[in-house]
Amino acid sequence: MNLLPQAHAQKLSRNPRLRIAVLLGFSLFAALAPQIAQCEPRARITSNAQGHLLEELVRAVGEVESAPRSAFEARRRGEVAANFANEALRSEGYYAPTIEINIGEEALSAPIVNIDIGQLYKIKDPTIDWGEVPPDPLTAQTAQTAINLDSQSAGRAQDILSAESRALGAVLQNGYADAVTEPRRVIVDHADNSVHPIFKISAGTKIRLGSVNLLSGTKTREDWLLSVVPWEAGANYGPSEITELERRLLETGVYDTISITLGATDIATSQRPVNVRLVDRAKISLEAQLSYATNEGFAIESEASRYNLLGRADSLIGRLTFGGIKKRVETELRLPHFLRPNQTLATSLAIFRDDTLAYREDGASFKGQITRRFWRNSFLTYGANLDLSRTHEPSFIRPTTGVDRDFVALSLVGAFIIDRTDNPLNARNGYKADIRLEPTIISGDANLSYLKLVSQASIYHDFTNDGRSVVAARARIGALLGGSIPDLPSGRRLYAGGGGSVRGYEYQGIGPRYNDPDRTPVGGLSLIETSIEFRQKLTDKIGMVGFIDAGTLGLTSSPDFGEFRSSLGLGIRYDLGFAPLRFDIAMPLNRPQGDSSFQFYIGVGQSF
């Protein structure tokens, strides 16, 4: 069986030196592989430990490359293994094990370490030693409660360290910014098999936050910075407030470095000023992305951004999209923390042309939207869009020549997005969902009003917990309420088919069609799409995907399952580090007459 692709095999046959080098490489690997794989344990464990504890002992003892060459080396390995095992047991709460080393008669095999783990030692009366200057009684009680060690829980080292961290965090959160831990004492009492931890914390003095000072090195206006500070002057220090300010500045995407420090105490106010040092990122950034689909051709999307032009962490973005179907020039201004924190104003002006199978639309669009952030990754968006458009589209009355329509569309926008995935470009676990409502009024050659409703949800599950085997599923529904065909301009209808929809079908290729020579898609008033993918990593960089897509489009606001279409496909993923490079090929299972038997797609990021 030939394991090399045909093109590589031809290249090797034409280059004898290359062929010899490859054969030598395979021979060398075959000779060394058994030696590389040949490892044995430093010592063999016999113990009354079970389950997880036994696994930890084996892991702590470790492996060596070869068997011992003498009795002295075997004894030495047994002593090292015993020390490692003892440390592992102490970390799990076993402080009085009995460990014996047996090197056997020949001493040329791994020593045997016999371990009796003994009694499990339990936590007893964890306390805090505050030194000479304790904090206020409320803070002391809060820190003691934060320890949260059950008096009957195992005396594990990691649990003790975590308890110390919780206690210190409680002190810091209560305004003691200079609080630090000092070396703790852990008393192991063999009489009653207990572990008595004594944490030593130097609290210092309670701090109140003073004025916020913006240090030089940025174009940012100080009045804007003060508007995003989450505390009032005189408030007690808390690390969560400092962290929140850092997060608010970081999410603007405008700064390379953010440093927030406390200054010296102001004697007059007994407050400590907060010094903020910001280093702006490069003023201008350029980005570009190339994609390809069989019947859509190549498309390039480029973006140029100018940062902090107005001194309020703003972004002025210019976008250019050029492809066989969509062409667009757009300018957008983004103002983060607009009027209130965690709220962004985005205004944009665009000139566009969409030249699809179903219609051609030229126009200009103005958008003004506010996005408010809730929790970590949940967003509410509301605003308005104004579009001035001219469409050329087929007509049931004039199917061969089509009609032109000029109109103005005013839409109100309301959308909610929730994202609980672990990676927006390559999710492995979690879910995300969104819903979008657009009530619209159209005036001109078309006069009507309608409500557009579109919602989508995706879910991801990693079966191996290491990202190697992931199942992803997606569902999308849409409906237009109040509109009708042919009154609704073609560019305002719903469509299905193509990349990002039902792969394998032509762009907009699912659903009813006009009876014209090109069999132009009509579009619809209702939409259902589903997808399921199995993503399997083959190496650290390369993976494969198998998927099934399906969807239907209806001429009314209710789904029409008579137009139900499905497809099968395979894909390759190459990990670029920030996102996967995607190669997909899909085949329609019930393709419309005259359409291609497959579609090929290239892009960055997973398909959903």
N, C-alpha and C positions, 0 to 999 in steps of 0.2 A: 504494500500500500504506500503510495506517495504522500508524505506528510507536508510537502512544500507546495505552495501555489504554483500554477503553471508558469506564470511570468518569472518567478524566482528560479524555477527549475531550468528554464531556458537560459537564464543569465549564468547559472552555475555551469551548464554544459558548454557555454562559449568561453568560460574563463577557468582553465584547469587549475591555476594557482588558488583561485578562490575556492574551488571545489575541494582541493587538498586541505586548505586551512579549515574549512568547515568540518571535514571528516576528522582531522586531528583534534579539533575542539570537542567533537562528540566523543572521541575515544578517550581524551583526557578526563572529561566529565564522568564517563562511565567507570574509569579506573579509580577516580577519587571519591565518587559518590558513596560507596560503602564505608569508606573511612570517615567521611564527613558525618554520616548518619550514625556511626558507631559510638554511642555515649552510654555510660552506665551510671547508676546512682553512686554518690560519694559513700553512702552507707545504706544498708538495707534495714528498714524499720520494722520492728515487731512491737506492738503496743496495744493497750486496751482503749486507745482513742478510736473514735468512729466518725464517719461522715466527713463534714467540712473540716473538723479539727485534724483528722488524719491526713487529709489532702494538704492542709497547711504545713504539717510536719514534713511531708515528702517534699513539698516545694521549698521549705526552708533548708533542708539538707542539701538539695541541689544535685547536680551531675558533674562528672569528670570525664575526660577524654579516654582514659584507659584504666585497666585494672592496676592495683598496686604492685610494685616490683619487689617489695621486701616486707618483712614483718614490721619493721620500724615505720615504713610509709603507711601500712595498713592501720597501725595503732594511731599514727598522727591523724589520718583521715577520720578515724572513729572519734577522736577527741574533738576535732573541728565540727563534725556532724553533731556530736552531743551538745556542744556550745550553741550551735545554730538552733537545735531543737529546743533547748532550754529557753532561749530568748523568745522563740515562737510561742512556747507554752505560757511564759510570763505575760506576754502581750495579750493572751486570751484569758488570763485570770487564774492560771495554775502555777502557784509559786513554790510548791514543794514536791516536784516530781522525783521519781527514782529512776536514774539512768545508768545503765550498765553497758560496757563495750565488750564485744566478743569478736576476736579477730580470726577464730578458727585455727585448725591445725596447720594448714598449708600456708595461710597468710597471703595467698596470691589472688584472692577474690575480695570483693567489697566487704568491709567489716559489718558486723551485725550490731545494731544499737537497740537494746531492749529498754522500753520506756513504760513505766507505770505513771500515769499522769497525776495521780493523787487526787486530793480534794479540790473542788472549785472554790476559790476565795471570793467573797462577796463584799460589796461596798458597805462601809460603815461610817455614818456621821460626816459627810463631806462638809467642810467649813471653809470660811475665807478669813485670812489674816490681813487686816487693813493697815497694819503698821501704826505709826504715830498719829496720822491724820485720816480718820475714817470719813467717808462721804456722809451725806445727810441720811437719816434713818430710812426714808422711802427708797432711796437708791440702793442702800445696803440690803434691804429686804427684797427689792426687785432682782438684784444680782444673785442673792441666795436662792430665790425661786427659779431663776434661769439655769442654775446648775442642773436641776431636773435629773438627778441620779437616784434611782430607787434603792433603798437600803438593802434590798435583797437581790439586786442585779449583780451580774458578774463583774469582777474588778478588772475589766479589760483596759489596756493602756489607751487605745483609741477613744474609748468612751470618756475616759478621764480628761484627755486632751480636748475633746469636743466640749465637755462641760466647762472647762476653763475658758475656752473661746466664747461660749455663750455668756458667761458671767462678765467677762471684760466688755463684750458688746453691749450688755445692759448698762454698764457704768458709762461707757462712751455715749450711748443714746440719751442718757439723763444729764448730759451737759458737761461731763468731765473729759475734755478733749485731750488732756495730757496723761490720761490713765494708761498704765503699763503693767504687765505682769512681771513678777520677779520669780526666781527659781522656786518651784513648788516643793512641798514635802509630801511623800507618800509613805505612810507607816504600814508595813505588812506585819500583822499580828498572827503568829503561828499558833497561838493558844486557842483562838476562836475562829481561825481561818477567815480573817477579815482584812480589808484594804481600806485604810483611813486617809483619804486625800485632804491635804491642807493647801489651799490655793492662796498665794500671796499677791495682792494687788495694791499698787500705789496709785490712789485715785487722783491726787493733786487737788487743785481748786476748781470749783464750778465756773464755767465760762459762759459769758453772754456775748452774742455776736454784735459787732458794731457796724460801721459803714463799710460799703463794698467799694473797693478801689480798682479801677481798670488800669493796669500797667501798660506802658508804651509797647509798640510792636504790632499794632493792629489798626485797621481802619474803622473798627466797630465803634459806634457811638455809645458813650457811657449811659445816656438816658435810656437807650434800648436795652442795654445789659441790666440796668436796675429794674426794668419792667418784667424780666423773666426770673428774678431772684425769688425763691419760694419762702422767704421769711422776712419779718420786719426787724428793723434795728432794735436791739435790746432783747431779742428772743434767746432762749437757752440754746447752746450749741447742741447739734445732733448730727451724726455722720450721715444719716439718711437725707437730710436737707442739702448737705454739701454734694452728696452723690446725685441728688435730683437736679441740682443746678448743672453739674457736669454733664448729665444725660441730656438736658435740654439744649445745651450748647453743642454737644456732640452730634445730635440728630439733625442739626442744620446742614451738616456736610461741608461746612465752609472752613473749618479750622484743622490744621495739621497737629497742633499741640494745644492742650488745655491744662493749665496748672492752677489749682486753687489752694492757697495756704493761709494760715492765720498769722497776723502781725503781732507785734508786742502790745501788751495791755495798755490802754489809754487810762492814765491815772485819774483823769477828771471824770470819766464815765464808767470806769471799771469794766470796759468792754474791749474786745479784741477785734480789730478791723480784719476784713476778709480781702485778701489780695488776689485778683484774677489776672493771670497772664495768658493772653491768646496769641497764637502764631497762625496767621492766615495761610491757607493753602495757596498754591499757585493761582494767580488771578484767572487764568483761562485753562480749560481742559477740553480735549477733543476725544470723541468716541465714535466708533463706526461698527456696524454689524452687517454681515452679508448673509443672505438666506436664499434658498432655491427650492422650487417645487416644479414638478414636471410641466403642468399646463399653465403655471403662473410665471415661470421663468425666474431670473435672478431679481433680487430686490436688495437695495442698500439703504440702510438707515444710519444717518450720521447726526451727531449732536455736538454743538459747541456751547460751553457754559462760561459765563463771566460771574465771578463770585464777589460778594460784599461791595458791590458798586455803590450802594446807598448807605453803607455803614450799619446795616441792621441784619447781617447774616443772610442777605437776600441772594437769589440766584437768577440771573438773566440767561435764558436758554434759547438757542436757535436750533431748530431741527429741520432736516431735509430728508424726505423719503422719496426714493425714485425706484420704481419697479414697473413691470409690465401692466399691473392692474392699478396700483395706487401711486399717485404723485402728490406730494404735499410739502409746503413751506410754512413753517410755524415759528412764532416767537412767543415765549412764555416768561412771565415774571412771577417768581415765588417769594412770598414774604412769610417766613416762619414766625410762630408765636405772634400772630396778628391780633391785636386788641386784647388778647389774653394768652397765657401759656398753652402749649399743646394744641395750637390752632393755626393752620396755614391757609393763607389766601393765595390762590393761583388764578391769574388772568392770562388769556392767550388770544392771539389773532392768527388765523391761518387762511391760506389760499390753497385750494385742493382741486384735483381731478381724479375721479374714480372711473376707470374704464373696464367694466366687468362684462361677463357673458350676458348679464341681465339688463344693464343700462349703462349710460355714460352720464356722469354728473360733474358739473363744474360749479364752483362757488367759493364763498368766503364764510368763515365761521368765527364768531367771537364767543368766548366762554369766560365766565367768572364763577369760581367755586371756592367754598371754604371747607376744609377737611379738619375735623376735630378728632384727636386721638383719645381713645378710652383704653384703660388698662395697658398692657404691653403691646399687643398687636391687633387692636380693634379700632376701626375708624368709621366715623359718620361723615358723609359728604353731602352738601346741599349747595344749590346755586342755580344758574340759568345759562342757557345757550341760545344764541341768535344766529341763524343760518340764512344766507341769501344764495339760492341755488337755481340752476337751469339743468334740467334732465332731458336726455333723449332716450326714449324707451319704446318698446313694442306696444301694440295695442290690439285688443281683440277685434276692434273695428278696422284698424289699418295695420295688419300684421306684417306687411312687407316693407312699408316705409317708416312706420313708427310715428311718434308724436313728440313735440318739444313742449316742455312746461316750465314756466318761471314762477317761483313762489318764495315766500318768506316763512320760516318756521321758528317759532318761539317755544322753547321747552324749559320747564322747571325740572330740576334734577334732585333726586334723593337717593342715596345709596348707603348701604351698611356693609362693611367687610369685617370678618373675624378670621384670624389666621393663628392657628395653634400648631403649625408645623415646625420642624426643627431646622429647616433650610428652605428659603423661598424659591431657590433655583434648582434644588435637588432634594426634595423632601423624602424622608425615610419613614418618619412616624408622625402621627397627628392628623389634623384635618383643617380644612379651611372652607369658608362659605361666603357668598355675597348675594345681595339682592339689590336690584336697581329699578326705580320707578321714574318714568318720564312722561308726565302729562304734557301734551303738545297741541299748539294751535297753528294751523297752516292757512295762509292767505295768499291769493294770487290766482294762477290758472287752476290751482286746487284749493278748495275751501272746506276745511273739516277740522275736527278735533278728535283726539284719541289718547289713550293711555297705553304706554309700552311698559311691560313688566318682564324682566329677565332675571333669572336666579340660577346660580351654579354652586355645586358642592363637590369637594374632593376629599378622599380619605386615603391614608397611607399606613402600611404596617410592615415592619421589619421583622421577618421570621427568625433571623439568625442573630439579631441584636448587634451586628457589626456592619450593617449596610450592604451585605453581599446578596441577600435575597429579599426583595421588596415587592409587595403587591400594592398597586395603586388603582383606584377606581374613581370615576367622575360621572356626574349627571348634570345636565343643563336643560332648563325649561324656559320657554318664552311665550308670550301672548300679546297681541295687539287688540285692545278693547275699544270699540267705538269706530274703528276704521273699516273700510271695505275695499275690495279689489273690483274694479280698476281705479276707484277714486284716490286711493293712497298712492302717492308717487313711488316708483320702484325703489328708489334709494332709501325709503323709509320702511320697507318691508323686511321680514325675517328671511334668512337663507341658511342652508345647510350644505355641507360638503367641502372637502379640502383640508389643508393643514389647520390644526386647531379646532377642527370640527369632526367630520367623519372622513378620516384619511382613506385614500384609495379612489375616491370620487373626485371629479373635477370641481374646482372652486365654484360654489353655488349650484352644483350639479344634481342635488337631490330635490325632488318635488315636481309638481306639475310644470309643463312647458307649453309655450305658444306653438301654434301650428304654422310656423314659418320655416324657411329653408335652414336656418341655423338652430332650430329647436331651442329658442331662447328660454331660460328659466323664468317662471312667473313670479316666484317668491311666495311668501305665505303670511298668514296671520297667527300661526301657532307653530311651536317648535319643541321637539324633544331630542336630546342627544345623550348617549352614554358611551363610556369607554372603560376598559379594564386592561391593565398592563401587568406583566410579570417581569421584573428587572433583576437580572442576575449578573453579578460581577464575576469576570473570569480571571482578571489580574487586578493589581492595584489601580491600573489606568484604564483598562478595557472592560466593557460589559456588553451584554446582549439583552434585548427586550423582545418579548412576544406580546402582541396586543390584538384586541377585538374592539372595533368601533361600530356603533349603530346609531341611526337617527331617522326621524321622519319630519315632514313639513305638511301643514294643512292650510287650505284656502279659507278656513274659518277659524274662529278663536278656540275651537276645540281640536285636539290632535286628530290627524287622519292617518291611521295605521295602515291604510292601503298603500301609502307611499313609503313604507318602512324599508330601509336599506341598511346593509351591514357589510363589514369588510374584515379581512385578516391581514396581519402584517408582522414583519420582523424588523428589528433595528439594531444598530451598533452605537454604543456610547463610548466616547473617549474623554476622560477626566482632564479638564484644563486647569484644575485647581480651584477656581472660583465657580465653575459650572461645567456641565458636560457638553461636549460637542455631539450633536445628534444627527444620525443618518438613519432614515426610515424608508422602507419600501412597503406599500400596501396594495392589496388586490381586492377590488369590489366583488362581492359574492353574487350580486344581482344588478349588474351595471346597466345603465340605460343604453339603448341602441346608439352606436356611433361613438361612444366614449372610449377612452383608452382602457386597456386591460390592467394597468397598474399605474401607480403614481409614486414618485420619489421625492423625498424631502430632506433638506439640510438646514440646520439651525443651531442655536446655542440655548442651552437649558432644556429641561425635560418638556415633553409636549403638554403636560399639565401638572 
